Amino acid sequence: MQLNPFKLERYFARYEFNVEYLLCSSDSQSLAVQDLLALEPGAEERLQKHWLGYTESLGAPTLRQEICRIYSTIQPGQVLVHNGAEEGIFLFMLAALQPGDHVIVHSPGYQSLAEVAHGLGCEVTLWMAREENDWMPDIDDLKRSLRPNTRAVVINTPHNPTGMLMSHHNFDQVSRFTQERGLQLFSDEVYRESEYDRSDRLPAACDIDEQAVSLGVMSKTYGLAGLRIGWVATRNAGLYERMLRVKDFTSICSSAPSEFLAELALRHREKIAQRNVELITANLALLDDFFARHADKFAWKRPKAGPIAFPRLIGEDIDTFCHALVTAAGVLLLPGSVFDDSGNHFRIGFGRANMPEAMARLDDFLQARIG
Ligand SMILES: Cc1ncc(COP(=O)(O)O)c(C=O)c1O
């Protein structure tokens, strides 16, 4: 298996832990262990007594039970817990695809959603979302991408890097298209429950399609990336079994304290998600103001969910701009080139508490250049 370098990870590796302001993170503001433990009386004592042996390969039964509450049709035996969403993507691709299969992947996007299939020797067609369509991918393009050997369709909504959310109608069309043609749908839903308007929330793919796989994680909506707990939910028993068998060769099981803390957090997931969406929407108001003031310099498409958006820089090269910004002002933006985007876009992340300070730095940087 031949994997190309993960461009986003390599870019972050240069800066993530030595730059003052990360203005491009894809996750929400995190919590400390003590904040989680304070959510329930007795939680601290229970954690101290928590056993540190191997855990169940499927994920702790009580954690899987808690994850089921996110869905309407899923039973604990249909949830497979793993380490981050990243491992779930890997397990799915290894379990579902063969070299020579054709896979259609929603793009631009999180690289491993296409890269792992490509590395396995699959043919990959990128189903492009475009700025002029408000980053909504076109269903006719999806239909035109179909080949006799198409095996799977991979989508990500709410979407990284654009913050776009498919409409209910579009999501339904994708679901019907894959079901009618017997294609495997893999739905990356790591930003689900971070919609600014609750009525925009889509059903989970695993609830409307018996074969589909929904991917979830603690990192994004709940801001708990350090737990490294993710999961897939699916009623497709054969695929579930195959993923479980691949997991024997990756992590075997998850970290016991992380499972404990993830379960605790999920019992309070609505409260945690609400806190994060409040921070995100307060910060989004700052972005609206910023982009209105700099309309000659940036093209702005307002996102609908999550802590990320994908604006376009006007009049100069985005890679050069990001480099100048991080060097002079200690503020990191993510150039679209790490998503193989050639449209001069960049990812901005606004889920962190220090985002207003980072924006002030960005404003100062722009002012200083005007003179
Ligand atoms: C769309 C998407 N899927 C999966 C992942 C992987 O999540 P994790 O880092 O928690 O494994 C990310 C992380 O940025 C993501 O944005």
The ligand as an ORCA input file, in Angstrom:
! r2SCAN-3c Opt
* xyz 0 1
  C     -13.799     15.440      7.885
  C     -12.857     14.810      8.847
  N     -12.886     13.484      9.017
  C     -12.053     12.866      9.870
  C     -11.132     13.569     10.609
  C     -10.214     12.863     11.555
  O     -10.585     13.125     12.886
  P      -9.602     12.722     14.089
  O      -8.454     13.677     13.998
  O     -10.365     12.942     15.321
  O      -9.179     11.325     13.890
  C     -11.059     14.958     10.448
  C     -10.056     15.755     11.187
  O      -9.776     16.876     10.885
  C     -11.949     15.579      9.565
  O     -11.953     16.910      9.395
*
